[in-house]
């Protein structure tokens, strides 16, 4: 399980969104539901992700962050014939919600339908 401890510690401060975004951008892509969010390619690349925060809400138990994630997907073996590479990357986008438990910083992650 992912823990967003720094974001939880910053909750209620002006630095919260910046710290949250920094923590989210450091998550390994394979720990996120990015494969399910692909629309133009076949596999998620190991490239870095870029998280944009759309909305922050709060419940009694969680801090809820709706985000948009830009990442790279791979189209293997379908590049142009004269291209020496066999892997092409396409920019992908999906929306993901992160719910951070206010006590433990345990974070649940859900792919949102767009």
N, C-alpha and C positions, 0 to 999 in steps of 0.2 A: 504494500500500500504506500502511496505517495503521502508524505507529510510536508505541508507548506508552513513550517514553523516560523520562518522570518516574516511571512505575510501576516500570520496570526498575531505575532508580536507587534506588528506595525498597525494593526486594525485600529481605526479611530484617529489616526494621525494623517497629516497631509502627504506623508511619504508612502502611504499604503499602496496606491495603484502602481507606483514606480517599483516598489519592492516586489509586489505580486507579479508584475510583468517580468521582472528580472528572474524570479524563481521559475515561472512557467516556461520561459525561453530556455532554461537550462535542463528541462526534463528531456530524457532520451525519447526520441520519436516512437520507439517500439513499446513504450509504456502508455501510449495514448491510442485512442480508437481511430487513428488516421487511416488505416487500411480500409475500414468500413466507410470512410468519407471520400474515397477516391471517386472521381467522375471522369477523368480523362486519361488515366494511366492504369498500370497493372499492379505495381508494387510501390511501397513507400521507400524513398531514398533515405540514406543515413545523413543527409544534409541537415543543417540547422533548421529549426522552425522559427516563425515570427508570429508572436501572439499579439493580437489587438484586443483590448478590453472594451466590450460594448456596454455592459451594464453590471452594476454591483447592487445586490439586495441582501437583506438580512432576515433570517428567521430566528426563532427562539434558540435553536441549537447550531445553526450554520451561517457562514458567510458564503453567499452564492455569487459566483462570477460567471457571467455569460461572455464568451470570448469568440473571436474569429481567429483561425489559425491558417497561416499561409505556409505551405511546405512543398517539397518536391516529390513528384511521383515519377517512376521509371517506366518507360516503354522499352522493353528489351527486344533487341533484334529487329527493330522496325525503322531504323534511320535510313537516310538516303543511301543509295548504292555506292556513291563515291565518298562517303563519309567513313573514315578509318575506325571510328568508334562503333561499338555495337549496342551502346546504351544511350538513350536519349532521356532527358529529364523534362517534365512538364510541371508548371506551377499548378498546385492544387490548393483548394480552400475548403474548409468546413467549419462549422460552429460547434463548440464544445462548452459544456457547463462544468465548472469545478465547484463543489460544495465542500467548504473547509469547516470541519467541526471546531467549534469555539473553545473546546476544552483540550482536545488531544492533537489538533492540527491534522488529523487523518482526513484525507481528501478523496471524495468519490468523484468519478469522472464519467460524464455521459455525452455521447454524440447527439447533437440536436438535429432534427429534421429541418431543412431549409426550403 
